[in-house]
Amino acid sequence: MEPSAVIRLDSLSKTYRSKSGKPIQAVRQVSLSVPERQVFGFLGPNGAGKTTTVKMICCLVRPTSGRAHINGYDVWHRRSAAMRQIGVVLEGTRNVHWSLSAWNNLIYFGNLKGLWGKKLTSQAEHLLHKLGLWDRRQDLVRTFSRGMQQKVAIACALIADPPIVLLDEPTLGLDVQAARTVEDMIKRLAHEQGKTVVLTTHQLDLAEELCDRVAIISKGRIIADQPVEELLDLFSEEYYQIKVKGAPPAGLAARFGLNVKEENGNTILSGPIADQEALYDLLGRLRALGLPLISASRAEPDLEEVFVRMLDTDDAAQGGSAQ
Amino acid sequence: MKTALIALLGETRKGLLTTWTYRANAVVTIFTLGCTFIGIGFLMGGGDIDPEELASTFLGYLVWFYALMAISDVAWGLRGEIQTGTLEQMSMSSTPVGLLLLGRSLANFIVSTVQVLIIGEAMFSLLDIRIPMRWEGLPVLALTLAGIYGAGFIVAGATLVYKQFESFANLMQNGLLFLSGALLPVEEMPAWLATISRTLPSTQGIVVLRRVVLDGQSLAAVWRDGSLVWLIVHSAIYLAVGWLFFSVCEQIAKKQGSLGQY
């Protein structure tokens, strides 16, 4: 095992059985390593296998085959030691006890990790101050806003100061301000406190902003696992942005598979254009329509573009191999 | 070991705090159970209350109350934790969930004991029931509760795998009231029913408790007649089987990926 990989998955697979006994492969031979102090994004569409993979790492779902290690500990054979390495906020609204106060939640989750006494109370105090919850520490969590509840959940995950934090859709359902607070918290965890953060999310802009590296999972398989910059570079050579004055007919952009954005009376067409011939074809049509060209440049796609293209490519490959 | 103990006591603290948050429910439970027993008393006395005869029934009723609370806590309490996602957080503790359930049972025992004391005091005052306070009853009660909480572990395990197990747990709670000898002593049951009754978690405990507390027999006497030995064996089996069953069910739930699903 690489000394710097704090999470390592080796050929991890999970097959569920449907009620009729039919096997459903949720995760297929997933192997990846997460180096320490990275923010690692785990992306994929609904039902791709993200949460099952995260739950296998957390010892909540038993893999059909393969292994998961956290800081060198096999999660199934050294469960107790492995669980001490991580703090986890799972997807959903209720990772904490709503019938307890914020303070008592932190004390409870600290106890679960074996903390007590002064060490526990000072860590709880520190986290509540840091997250702006100190004044409401004695209020029941059920009286909190969704954003505050998520802060309590994150505080509970951090109570034992674990080196690794797993956050499953941490900003889902939060309003803009609460989401921003959580994002800032994630940045601080990684960049100021040196923690390794594994983040699963649908929100690709969030992943692009926060992650050093991302893996994309589709239909239970990892189809990409690279640093964000490298991933963005993958399609940059064929990604263009063309700005014209006025509005071209809607069918034109659709014909070339481009995105359309209006900006101060101008139109920006962006997206992948496979070759120079297609590019000149598009420019010729815009000229024929009498739309003045403002600029045409090669551009870097955002993570959403890359994500969609990778899934499309994978779908096409799967379709091809199926035939 | 120290980590596990801290986690276990943390679970107990959580149970007590949660009960305090919903203390109105605990008060209503006391009132309901008290009123139900008064109703049972009138029913058994044909419209009259016979305090002497009711003492034996009341002792059985209190043991049943512990069973009721233990099963409710694991069946409905655990279901609540599954629904809210906190069971998954519990499962990520470095301490096994089975041990945490012990902590939860301890909280349940403390709360139930407070409720039993209040109901007891109320019935002593209202119905003039007298139950002698004999210290020999305490180890017998402890052994009885060990069997009851063992049965609670079986219910907890089943709740993890069969998500709608509460209906069965409900049946089990009511069955225990009528079949465990709480109301009708097991000696007065038909032979076939007595055989079934003796396999239930609280039956033998009620038998021995009555002998020790109401009939004034010593622990040595109930040891010699074999009833205490059978209680120890019975409770040990329930506790061991309950623990094992829960562990197996937890593994099945993890294999099915259903630990957090309801």
Boltz contact constraints between the chains, C-beta under 6 A:
constraints:
  - contact:
      token1: [A, 58]
      token2: [B, 92]
      max_distance: 6.0
  - contact:
      token1: [A, 60]
      token2: [B, 88]
      max_distance: 6.0
  - contact:
      token1: [A, 60]
      token2: [B, 91]
      max_distance: 6.0
  - contact:
      token1: [A, 60]
      token2: [B, 259]
      max_distance: 6.0
  - contact:
      token1: [A, 61]
      token2: [B, 257]
      max_distance: 6.0
  - contact:
      token1: [A, 62]
      token2: [B, 254]
      max_distance: 6.0
  - contact:
      token1: [A, 62]
      token2: [B, 255]
      max_distance: 6.0
  - contact:
      token1: [A, 80]
      token2: [B, 94]
      max_distance: 6.0
  - contact:
      token1: [A, 83]
      token2: [B, 92]
      max_distance: 6.0
  - contact:
      token1: [A, 83]
      token2: [B, 94]
      max_distance: 6.0
  - contact:
      token1: [A, 84]
      token2: [B, 94]
      max_distance: 6.0
  - contact:
      token1: [A, 88]
      token2: [B, 92]
      max_distance: 6.0
  - contact:
      token1: [A, 90]
      token2: [B, 88]
      max_distance: 6.0
  - contact:
      token1: [A, 92]
      token2: [B, 85]
      max_distance: 6.0
  - contact:
      token1: [A, 94]
      token2: [B, 84]
      max_distance: 6.0
  - contact:
      token1: [A, 94]
      token2: [B, 85]
      max_distance: 6.0
  - contact:
      token1: [A, 95]
      token2: [B, 85]
      max_distance: 6.0
  - contact:
      token1: [A, 95]
      token2: [B, 89]
      max_distance: 6.0
  - contact:
      token1: [A, 97]
      token2: [B, 86]
      max_distance: 6.0
  - contact:
      token1: [A, 99]
      token2: [B, 18]
      max_distance: 6.0
  - contact:
      token1: [A, 99]
      token2: [B, 21]
      max_distance: 6.0
  - contact:
      token1: [A, 100]
      token2: [B, 17]
      max_distance: 6.0
  - contact:
      token1: [A, 104]
      token2: [B, 17]
      max_distance: 6.0
  - contact:
      token1: [A, 108]
      token2: [B, 10]
      max_distance: 6.0
  - contact:
      token1: [A, 108]
      token2: [B, 14]
      max_distance: 6.0
  - contact:
      token1: [A, 111]
      token2: [B, 6]
      max_distance: 6.0
  - contact:
      token1: [A, 111]
      token2: [B, 7]
      max_distance: 6.0
  - contact:
      token1: [A, 111]
      token2: [B, 10]
      max_distance: 6.0
  - contact:
      token1: [A, 112]
      token2: [B, 7]
      max_distance: 6.0
  - contact:
      token1: [A, 112]
      token2: [B, 10]
      max_distance: 6.0
  - contact:
      token1: [A, 112]
      token2: [B, 93]
      max_distance: 6.0
  - contact:
      token1: [A, 114]
      token2: [B, 3]
      max_distance: 6.0
  - contact:
      token1: [A, 114]
      token2: [B, 6]
      max_distance: 6.0
  - contact:
      token1: [A, 116]
      token2: [B, 6]
      max_distance: 6.0
